[in-house]
Amino acid sequence: VTKGMPEVVLGLCLGSQSESSDKADKMRSDVIKFAQRGFRSLAVAINQNGGDFQLIGLLPIFDPPREDTAETIRKAIELGTRSDHFV
């Protein structure tokens, strides 16, 4: 069993005959839908008998920002930190 970021886990599964592009497209669509609702996604795959990984699920995870996030970002900006990820 493995778990992780959906695109990484999907990369492990793409070599498998059982992983169709339709299934990959559906997973990507679900990840976007979860993100639009404020959830992160965790993909799960299994590897039986040393064969290829098979995607078995996608879990939405609620991961709200910490209470001090705004203050941390403010301090980073004050210190001259540059980023394209500041909220």
Backbone as ProteinMPNN parsed JSONL, in Angstrom:
{"seq_chain_A": "VTKGMPEVVLGLCLGSQSESSDKADKMRSDVIKFAQRGFRSLAVAINQNGGDFQLIGLLPIFDPPREDTAETIRKAIELGTRSDHFV", "coords_chain_A": {"N_chain_A": [[0.854, -1.177, 0.0], [0.51, 2.217, -0.815], [0.56, 5.764, -0.284], [-0.138, 9.19, -1.02], [0.599, 12.344, -2.683], [-1.785, 12.983, -5.193], [-0.947, 13.139, -8.003], [1.609, 12.039, -7.91], [1.168, 9.434, -6.932], [-0.516, 8.559, -8.95], [1.304, 8.542, -11.044], [2.793, 6.289, -10.371], [0.958, 4.395, -10.979], [0.387, 4.52, -13.683], [1.766, 2.802, -15.377], [0.372, 0.53, -15.282], [-1.806, -1.768, -16.835], [-4.412, -1.721, -16.033], [-5.069, 0.842, -15.323], [-6.854, 3.221, -16.67], [-6.977, 6.023, -18.951], [-9.318, 7.369, -18.598], [-9.923, 6.87, -15.932], [-7.774, 8.173, -14.711], [-8.269, 10.81, -15.555], [-10.713, 11.214, -14.256], [-9.875, 11.08, -11.588], [-8.209, 13.352, -11.459], [-10.124, 15.33, -11.953], [-11.732, 15.007, -9.685], [-9.9, 15.75, -7.687], [-9.633, 18.482, -8.249], [-12.272, 19.315, -7.759], [-12.471, 18.752, -5.005], [-10.515, 20.55, -4.07], [-11.676, 23.001, -4.723], [-13.557, 23.111, -2.788], [-12.072, 23.484, -0.572], [-10.509, 21.361, 0.299], [-7.667, 19.18, 0.623], [-6.128, 16.509, -1.23], [-5.554, 13.0, -0.911], [-4.1, 10.294, -2.368], [-4.478, 6.748, -2.726], [-2.91, 3.664, -3.315], [-2.422, 0.231, -4.292], [-0.07, -2.479, -4.333], [0.23, -5.561, -5.448], [1.823, -8.643, -5.049], [4.223, -7.779, -6.221], [3.564, -6.6, -8.628], [2.268, -4.051, -10.868], [1.273, -0.861, -9.479], [-2.049, -0.197, -8.378], [-4.553, 2.168, -8.459], [-6.613, 2.763, -5.736], [-8.15, 4.534, -4.318], [-9.224, 7.887, -3.426], [-8.795, 10.336, -1.101], [-10.443, 12.985, 0.51], [-9.08, 15.616, 2.413], [-9.439, 17.688, 5.149], [-7.723, 20.553, 5.695], [-7.194, 23.124, 7.225], [-5.848, 26.513, 7.245], [-3.36, 27.43, 9.671], [-3.972, 29.281, 12.706], [-2.143, 31.343, 13.005], [-1.237, 31.95, 10.488], [-1.687, 34.238, 8.81], [-0.276, 36.242, 10.193], [2.315, 35.194, 10.094], [2.825, 35.27, 7.335], [2.681, 38.039, 6.949], [4.94, 38.877, 8.447], [6.97, 37.613, 6.989], [6.816, 38.973, 4.557], [7.471, 41.556, 5.43], [10.134, 41.122, 6.057], [11.211, 40.963, 3.605], [10.918, 38.707, 2.09], [10.321, 36.96, -0.891], [7.747, 35.583, -2.844], [5.641, 33.526, -4.893], [3.523, 32.372, -3.8], [2.217, 33.55, -1.67], [-0.743, 34.266, 0.088]], "CA_chain_A": [[0.0, 0.0, 0.0], [1.2, 3.496, -0.798], [-0.33, 6.921, -0.251], [0.599, 10.414, -1.272], [0.0, 13.327, -3.575], [-2.453, 12.271, -6.282], [-0.18, 13.028, -9.251], [2.736, 11.135, -7.676], [0.623, 8.074, -6.872], [-0.991, 8.237, -10.296], [2.493, 8.215, -11.822], [3.14, 4.898, -10.073], [-0.091, 3.526, -11.52], [0.203, 4.656, -15.132], [2.337, 1.67, -16.088], [-0.539, -0.605, -15.15], [-2.827, -1.912, -17.878], [-5.752, -1.508, -15.478], [-5.303, 2.266, -15.088], [-7.244, 3.859, -17.927], [-6.902, 7.479, -18.936], [-10.59, 7.842, -18.045], [-9.793, 6.822, -14.475], [-6.845, 9.24, -14.349], [-8.992, 12.07, -15.745], [-11.714, 11.3, -13.185], [-9.17, 11.406, -10.36], [-7.8, 14.757, -11.535], [-11.346, 16.116, -11.811], [-12.133, 14.944, -8.273], [-8.937, 16.555, -6.925], [-10.017, 19.879, -8.466], [-13.535, 19.546, -7.044], [-12.161, 18.812, -3.571], [-9.775, 21.788, -3.821], [-12.623, 24.109, -4.788], [-14.3, 23.102, -1.527], [-11.123, 23.705, 0.51], [-9.897, 20.114, 0.75], [-6.52, 18.594, -0.067], [-6.427, 15.122, -1.598], [-4.561, 11.962, -0.673], [-4.39, 9.116, -3.194], [-4.039, 5.471, -2.161], [-2.758, 2.61, -4.324], [-1.882, -1.031, -3.779], [0.828, -3.239, -5.194], [0.127, -6.949, -5.009], [2.742, -9.62, -5.645], [5.274, -7.13, -6.992], [3.067, -6.095, -9.909], [2.072, -2.604, -10.951], [0.349, -0.267, -8.518], [-3.411, 0.075, -8.838], [-5.214, 3.205, -7.677], [-7.817, 2.234, -5.091], [-9.003, 5.548, -3.729], [-8.832, 9.279, -3.274], [-9.381, 10.8, 0.154], [-10.403, 14.423, 0.764], [-8.574, 15.912, 3.749], [-9.636, 19.075, 5.552], [-6.443, 21.04, 6.201], [-7.335, 24.581, 7.277], [-4.641, 27.246, 7.633], [-3.196, 27.652, 11.11], [-4.465, 30.597, 13.129], [-1.094, 32.352, 12.894], [-0.755, 32.011, 9.106], [-1.685, 35.62, 8.313], [0.824, 36.948, 10.857], [3.564, 34.643, 9.56], [2.987, 35.826, 5.986], [2.981, 39.47, 7.115], [6.339, 38.994, 8.882], [7.837, 37.212, 5.874], [6.81, 40.084, 3.598], [8.238, 42.637, 6.058], [11.55, 40.757, 6.002], [11.636, 41.005, 2.216], [10.778, 37.412, 1.441], [9.532, 37.024, -2.116], [7.127, 34.305, -3.174], [4.43, 33.604, -5.702], [2.522, 31.572, -3.102], [1.55, 34.261, -0.584], [-2.191, 34.398, -0.088]], "C_chain_A": [[0.894, 1.232, 0.0], [0.157, 4.608, -0.792], [0.507, 8.15, -0.534], [-0.154, 11.372, -2.168], [-0.582, 12.607, -4.781], [-1.62, 12.107, -7.552], [1.006, 12.081, -9.098], [2.251, 9.689, -7.669], [0.122, 7.65, -8.246], [0.177, 7.861, -11.204], [2.957, 6.787, -11.595], [2.175, 3.933, -10.751], [-0.153, 3.523, -13.043], [0.803, 3.513, -15.936], [1.415, 0.47, -16.098], [-1.573, -0.607, -16.266], [-4.209, -1.542, -17.351], [-6.074, -0.038, -15.238], [-5.606, 2.949, -16.418], [-7.08, 5.362, -17.818], [-8.202, 8.069, -18.408], [-10.519, 7.891, -16.525], [-8.862, 7.934, -13.986], [-7.525, 10.601, -14.474], [-10.028, 12.28, -14.649], [-11.044, 11.69, -11.873], [-8.758, 12.878, -10.352], [-9.001, 15.682, -11.358], [-11.803, 16.153, -10.353], [-11.202, 15.779, -7.398], [-9.296, 18.032, -7.045], [-11.299, 20.206, -7.707], [-13.307, 19.637, -5.541], [-11.473, 20.135, -3.235], [-10.699, 23.0, -3.838], [-13.448, 24.214, -3.514], [-13.371, 23.229, -0.32], [-10.453, 22.453, 1.047], [-8.632, 19.813, -0.048], [-6.876, 17.152, -0.364], [-5.242, 14.217, -1.316], [-4.973, 10.745, -1.486], [-3.809, 7.877, -2.52], [-3.99, 4.444, -3.289], [-2.179, 1.366, -3.662], [-0.993, -1.679, -4.837], [0.811, -4.668, -4.679], [1.104, -7.822, -5.777], [3.796, -8.991, -6.549], [4.853, -6.617, -8.354], [2.982, -4.583, -9.903], [1.124, -2.13, -9.857], [-1.007, -0.065, -9.176], [-4.033, 1.096, -7.895], [-6.479, 2.623, -7.061], [-8.682, 3.308, -4.461], [-8.373, 6.92, -3.666], [-9.557, 9.805, -2.049], [-9.316, 12.32, 0.247], [-9.966, 14.658, 2.21], [-8.792, 17.393, 4.028], [-8.361, 19.54, 6.238], [-6.479, 22.565, 6.238], [-6.013, 25.254, 7.637], [-4.574, 27.387, 9.152], [-3.645, 29.071, 11.449], [-3.426, 31.694, 12.932], [-0.567, 32.531, 11.468], [-0.667, 33.447, 8.588], [-0.521, 36.409, 8.907], [2.174, 36.469, 10.325], [3.84, 35.196, 8.167], [3.352, 37.3, 6.064], [4.449, 39.665, 7.496], [7.3, 38.638, 7.751], [7.935, 38.327, 4.839], [7.626, 41.247, 4.136], [9.74, 42.378, 5.971], [12.081, 40.693, 4.573], [11.573, 39.674, 1.491], [9.887, 37.555, 0.216], [8.988, 35.636, -2.42], [5.939, 34.532, -4.09], [3.299, 32.826, -5.04], [1.845, 32.3, -1.943], [0.081, 34.443, -0.917], [-2.564, 35.857, -0.087]], "O_chain_A": [[1.897, 1.291, 0.712], [-0.976, 4.42, -1.236], [1.718, 8.152, -0.315], [-1.359, 11.245, -2.386], [0.058, 11.713, -5.336], [-1.595, 11.016, -8.122], [1.374, 11.393, -10.05], [2.842, 8.824, -8.315], [0.318, 6.506, -8.656], [0.054, 6.963, -12.037], [3.459, 6.142, -12.516], [2.532, 2.797, -11.06], [-0.703, 2.592, -13.629], [0.386, 3.277, -17.07], [1.642, -0.493, -16.831], [-2.144, 0.432, -16.598], [-5.074, -1.105, -18.109], [-7.227, 0.304, -14.978], [-4.695, 3.221, -17.199], [-7.048, 5.911, -16.716], [-8.195, 9.156, -17.83], [-10.997, 8.841, -15.904], [-9.131, 8.565, -12.963], [-7.375, 11.452, -13.597], [-10.203, 13.398, -14.166], [-11.562, 12.522, -11.129], [-8.938, 13.569, -9.35], [-8.9, 16.706, -10.683], [-12.211, 17.2, -9.849], [-11.659, 16.444, -6.468], [-9.268, 18.758, -6.051], [-11.398, 21.261, -7.081], [-13.882, 20.498, -4.875], [-11.804, 20.771, -2.234], [-10.519, 23.927, -3.049], [-13.977, 25.279, -3.196], [-13.814, 23.099, 0.821], [-9.886, 22.478, 2.139], [-8.533, 20.141, -1.231], [-7.836, 16.626, 0.199], [-4.086, 14.612, -1.463], [-6.073, 10.222, -1.311], [-2.788, 7.945, -1.837], [-4.903, 4.362, -4.111], [-1.535, 1.439, -2.616], [-1.142, -1.461, -6.039], [1.323, -4.949, -3.595], [1.197, -7.746, -7.002], [4.216, -9.601, -7.532], [5.704, -6.236, -9.158], [3.554, -3.919, -9.038], [0.284, -2.888, -9.371], [-1.1, 0.203, -10.374], [-4.038, 0.908, -6.678], [-7.318, 2.059, -7.764], [-9.829, 3.041, -4.102], [-7.164, 7.089, -3.829], [-10.783, 9.733, -1.965], [-8.24, 12.895, 0.081], [-10.431, 13.975, 3.122], [-8.382, 18.248, 3.243], [-7.964, 18.976, 7.257], [-5.873, 23.225, 5.394], [-5.153, 24.636, 8.265], [-5.601, 27.454, 9.828], [-3.691, 29.945, 10.583], [-3.783, 32.851, 12.714], [0.447, 33.199, 11.267], [0.339, 33.822, 7.985], [0.145, 37.162, 8.196], [3.08, 37.279, 10.128], [4.977, 35.552, 7.858], [4.229, 37.764, 5.335], [5.126, 40.523, 6.93], [8.329, 39.292, 7.578], [9.012, 38.594, 4.307], [8.391, 41.863, 3.394], [10.526, 43.315, 5.828], [13.258, 40.405, 4.355], [12.117, 39.533, 0.395], [8.834, 38.189, 0.272], [9.692, 34.637, -2.27], [5.312, 35.591, -4.069], [2.239, 32.637, -5.637], [0.976, 31.722, -1.289], [-0.286, 34.735, -2.055], [-3.741, 36.194, -0.222]]}, "name": "protein", "num_of_chains": 1, "seq": "VTKGMPEVVLGLCLGSQSESSDKADKMRSDVIKFAQRGFRSLAVAINQNGGDFQLIGLLPIFDPPREDTAETIRKAIELGTRSDHFV"}
